[in-house]
């Protein structure tokens, strides 16, 4: 049997994934992700698994808009 072991690399466990900078807007039940370019927006479904049901993921391309909503880069 092949057992998957998580190796520790650079103080992080390998295989846990990466999440872009984000802001949780509890009043609107939304999560605002800063994804400027690339294909990372395709993984938003996986990112949303870390948040409660009913929350909606929104992609933000502009740093100024992200900061306006309270984001820290």
Backbone torsions as a table, in degrees:
resi	resn	phi	psi	omega
1	UNK	NA	138.9	177.9
2	UNK	-96.4	118.0	-178.0
3	UNK	-100.8	128.1	178.3
4	UNK	-83.2	118.3	178.7
5	UNK	-108.7	138.0	176.7
6	UNK	-86.4	119.9	178.5
7	UNK	-93.9	142.5	178.4
8	UNK	-87.5	123.8	-179.2
9	UNK	-137.8	124.0	179.8
10	UNK	56.1	46.3	179.3
11	UNK	61.9	13.6	175.1
12	UNK	-125.4	150.6	176.4
13	UNK	-85.0	129.9	180.0
14	UNK	-67.8	138.5	177.6
15	UNK	97.2	-3.7	179.1
16	UNK	-85.3	-17.2	176.9
17	UNK	93.3	180.0	-177.5
18	UNK	-131.9	146.1	177.3
19	UNK	-130.8	132.6	-179.6
20	UNK	-69.5	167.1	175.6
21	UNK	-56.4	139.2	-175.9
22	UNK	-148.7	159.2	176.9
23	UNK	-130.2	132.6	178.4
24	UNK	-98.8	120.8	178.1
25	UNK	-102.6	92.6	-173.8
26	UNK	-66.8	-32.6	-178.4
27	UNK	-64.2	-36.1	-177.4
28	UNK	-99.8	-3.4	-175.5
29	UNK	54.5	52.0	-180.0
30	UNK	-132.6	152.1	174.3
31	UNK	-122.7	121.0	-177.3
32	UNK	-99.6	117.4	-179.4
33	UNK	-104.3	136.8	174.0
34	UNK	-91.1	103.0	177.6
35	UNK	-129.7	98.8	-173.5
36	UNK	-75.3	-40.1	-178.9
37	UNK	-156.9	173.7	176.6
38	UNK	92.0	-169.3	-174.0
39	UNK	-101.3	10.4	-177.1
40	UNK	-63.6	-24.1	179.5
41	UNK	-64.9	-19.6	177.4
42	UNK	-69.0	-21.4	-179.3
43	UNK	-91.5	7.0	-177.6
44	UNK	-60.3	-31.3	176.5
45	UNK	-61.3	-39.7	177.0
46	UNK	-71.2	-36.8	177.2
47	UNK	-63.1	-37.8	-175.7
48	UNK	-70.5	-14.6	176.7
49	UNK	-66.0	-18.2	179.6
50	UNK	-85.7	-1.9	-177.2
51	UNK	-118.9	160.6	-178.6
52	UNK	-62.2	156.7	176.7
53	UNK	-62.5	146.5	179.5
54	UNK	95.7	-10.8	177.9
55	UNK	-86.4	144.5	-176.5
56	UNK	-111.4	135.4	178.8
57	UNK	-91.6	132.4	-179.1
58	UNK	-126.5	134.3	179.2
59	UNK	-90.7	133.4	176.5
60	UNK	-119.0	126.7	-177.8
61	UNK	-96.0	-19.1	-172.4
62	UNK	-107.7	131.3	-179.1
63	UNK	-65.5	-35.8	-179.4
64	UNK	-65.0	-42.1	177.5
65	UNK	-65.5	-39.9	178.6
66	UNK	-62.0	-43.8	178.5
67	UNK	-66.9	-33.7	179.3
68	UNK	-61.0	-34.7	180.0
69	UNK	-86.2	3.7	175.7
70	UNK	102.8	12.7	-179.2
71	UNK	-76.9	148.9	177.1
72	UNK	-120.3	129.2	-177.5
73	UNK	-103.2	NA	NA
